[in-house]
Amino acid sequence: MKIYTKTGDKGETGLFGGERVSKNNLRLNAYGSIDELNSFLGLAIFEVKSSEIKDVLNDLQNKLFVLGSDLATPETEKNKKLNITRLPDSYISETEQTIDKYEAQLDELNNFILPGGSKGSALLHICRTISRRAEREVVALKNTEYIGENIIIFLNRLSDLFFVLSRFENKYSNIPDTKWIP
């Protein structure tokens, strides 16, 4: 089977379920950013030193695939037959528990910090900013069509998680966070 189908040569692509949309569609922007985030997670997994964080990131990659398929499949009567897994509440609570676990191991933050420190931490900051962009794109999408409530909440928690994990990775690597000095 060939990887190229030529079906997108005129600037359209198919959503899961068969609907054809323009490649600049808000829905595609949103799940394209999720795909980008997942790719950066793959790089971060390679670069972070903490095996605990690697495990968290591996789990997140799988959750992002669920999120991407949720976004790629509009919730229509026709698509209900496809039995797509929608983003569950448990993803939010698990993310909050992970944030709490790692934040409890960090010094209290009294200053703004700059992205960076170790390479792994810098990559986690990139993941944080991509998740924030994805959240903005999903909010724009939600203003035009229905999407599940959990998606925005999960993305909001993800940016917090990446911030905490970036700080934890610096601590694990014995590299201090870089304080912002105005």
C-alpha positions as CSV (number, residue, x, y, z in Angstrom):
1,M,0.0,0.0,0.0
2,K,1.3,3.4,-0.9
3,I,1.6,6.1,1.7
4,Y,0.3,8.8,-0.6
5,T,-3.3,8.8,-1.7
6,K,-3.4,12.0,-3.7
7,T,-6.8,12.8,-2.1
8,G,-5.5,15.9,-0.5
9,D,-3.9,17.4,-3.6
10,K,-6.6,20.1,-3.9
11,G,-6.3,21.3,-0.3
12,E,-8.9,19.1,1.3
13,T,-8.6,16.1,3.7
14,G,-11.0,13.6,5.2
15,L,-12.0,13.6,8.8
16,F,-12.6,10.2,10.5
17,G,-16.1,9.3,9.4
18,G,-15.6,10.5,5.8
19,E,-16.4,14.2,5.8
20,R,-14.1,16.3,3.6
21,V,-12.8,19.6,4.9
22,S,-10.3,22.3,3.9
23,K,-6.8,21.7,5.2
24,N,-7.0,25.1,7.0
25,N,-10.1,24.0,8.9
26,L,-10.1,24.9,12.7
27,R,-10.5,21.2,13.6
28,L,-7.4,20.3,11.5
29,N,-5.4,23.1,13.1
30,A,-6.3,21.7,16.6
31,Y,-5.5,18.1,16.0
32,G,-2.4,19.1,14.0
33,S,-1.1,20.8,17.0
34,I,-1.8,17.7,19.1
35,D,0.2,15.7,16.5
36,E,3.1,18.3,16.8
37,L,3.0,18.0,20.6
38,N,3.1,14.2,20.4
39,S,6.2,14.4,18.1
40,F,8.0,16.8,20.5
41,L,7.1,14.4,23.3
42,G,8.9,11.7,21.4
43,L,12.0,13.9,21.3
44,A,11.6,14.8,25.0
45,I,11.4,11.1,25.9
46,F,14.8,10.7,24.2
47,E,16.3,13.6,26.0
48,V,15.0,13.7,29.6
49,K,17.2,12.0,32.2
50,S,14.4,10.9,34.7
51,S,13.0,7.5,33.9
52,E,9.9,8.5,35.9
53,I,9.3,11.4,33.5
54,K,9.9,9.1,30.5
55,D,7.1,6.9,31.8
56,V,4.8,9.9,32.2
57,L,5.5,11.1,28.7
58,N,5.0,7.7,27.2
59,D,1.6,7.5,28.9
60,L,0.8,11.0,27.6
61,Q,1.7,10.1,24.0
62,N,-1.0,7.4,24.1
63,K,-3.5,9.8,25.7
64,L,-2.7,12.4,22.9
65,F,-3.7,9.8,20.3
66,V,-7.1,9.4,22.0
67,L,-7.4,13.2,22.0
68,G,-6.4,13.4,18.4
69,S,-8.9,10.8,17.3
70,D,-11.6,12.6,19.4
71,L,-10.9,15.9,17.6
72,A,-10.6,14.2,14.2
73,T,-14.1,12.7,14.6
74,P,-17.0,15.2,14.9
75,E,-19.7,14.1,17.3
76,T,-22.4,13.5,14.7
77,E,-25.2,10.9,14.6
78,K,-23.4,9.2,11.7
79,N,-20.1,9.1,13.6
80,K,-21.6,7.6,16.8
81,K,-21.5,4.2,15.0
82,L,-17.7,4.4,14.7
83,N,-17.4,3.9,18.5
84,I,-14.6,6.4,18.9
85,T,-13.2,6.7,22.4
86,R,-13.8,10.3,23.7
87,L,-11.5,11.9,26.1
88,P,-12.5,10.5,29.5
89,D,-12.7,12.4,32.9
90,S,-9.9,10.1,34.2
91,Y,-7.3,11.8,31.9
92,I,-7.9,15.0,33.8
93,S,-7.8,13.6,37.3
94,E,-4.7,11.5,36.5
95,T,-3.0,14.6,35.1
96,E,-3.8,16.6,38.2
97,Q,-2.5,13.8,40.4
98,T,0.8,13.7,38.4
99,I,1.1,17.5,38.7
100,D,0.6,17.3,42.5
101,K,3.1,14.4,42.8
102,Y,5.9,16.2,41.1
103,E,5.1,19.7,42.3
104,A,5.4,18.4,45.9
105,Q,9.0,17.5,45.2
106,L,10.0,21.0,44.0
107,D,11.0,24.1,45.9
108,E,8.3,26.7,46.1
109,L,8.4,29.0,43.1
110,N,8.8,32.7,44.1
111,N,10.0,34.0,40.7
112,F,9.1,33.7,37.1
113,I,11.5,31.3,35.4
114,L,12.9,31.2,31.9
115,P,12.5,28.1,29.7
116,G,15.6,26.1,29.7
117,G,18.2,24.6,32.0
118,S,18.7,21.1,30.8
119,K,17.9,20.0,27.2
120,G,15.1,17.8,28.5
121,S,13.6,20.7,30.5
122,A,13.8,23.0,27.5
123,L,11.9,20.4,25.4
124,L,9.3,20.1,28.0
125,H,8.8,23.9,27.9
126,I,8.3,23.6,24.1
127,C,5.7,20.9,24.8
128,R,4.1,23.4,27.3
129,T,3.8,26.1,24.7
130,I,2.5,23.8,22.0
131,S,-0.2,22.5,24.4
132,R,-1.2,26.1,25.1
133,R,-1.5,26.8,21.4
134,A,-3.5,23.6,20.9
135,E,-5.8,24.8,23.7
136,R,-6.3,28.2,22.0
137,E,-7.1,26.4,18.7
138,V,-9.6,24.0,20.4
139,V,-11.3,27.0,22.1
140,A,-11.6,28.6,18.6
141,L,-13.1,25.3,17.3
142,K,-15.5,25.1,20.2
143,N,-16.8,28.6,19.3
144,T,-17.9,27.2,15.9
145,E,-18.9,23.6,16.6
146,Y,-19.4,21.0,19.4
147,I,-16.5,19.4,21.0
148,G,-16.3,17.5,24.3
149,E,-15.9,19.5,27.5
150,N,-13.0,17.4,28.7
151,I,-10.7,18.4,25.8
152,I,-10.1,22.0,26.9
153,I,-9.8,21.0,30.5
154,F,-7.2,18.3,29.7
155,L,-5.2,20.7,27.5
156,N,-5.2,23.3,30.2
157,R,-3.9,20.8,32.7
158,L,-1.2,19.6,30.2
159,S,0.5,22.9,30.0
160,D,0.7,23.0,33.8
161,L,2.0,19.4,33.8
162,F,4.7,20.3,31.3
163,F,5.8,23.3,33.4
164,V,6.1,21.1,36.6
165,L,7.9,18.3,34.7
166,S,10.3,20.8,33.2
167,R,11.2,22.0,36.7
168,F,11.5,18.5,38.0
169,E,13.8,17.5,35.1
170,N,16.1,20.4,36.0
171,K,16.1,19.4,39.6
172,Y,16.7,15.7,38.7
173,S,19.6,16.9,36.4
174,N,21.0,19.2,39.2
175,I,20.5,22.2,37.0
176,P,18.8,25.2,38.7
177,D,15.9,26.9,37.0
178,T,16.9,30.2,35.4
179,K,15.1,33.0,37.2
180,W,13.7,35.8,35.2
181,I,15.5,39.1,36.1
182,P,13.6,42.1,34.6
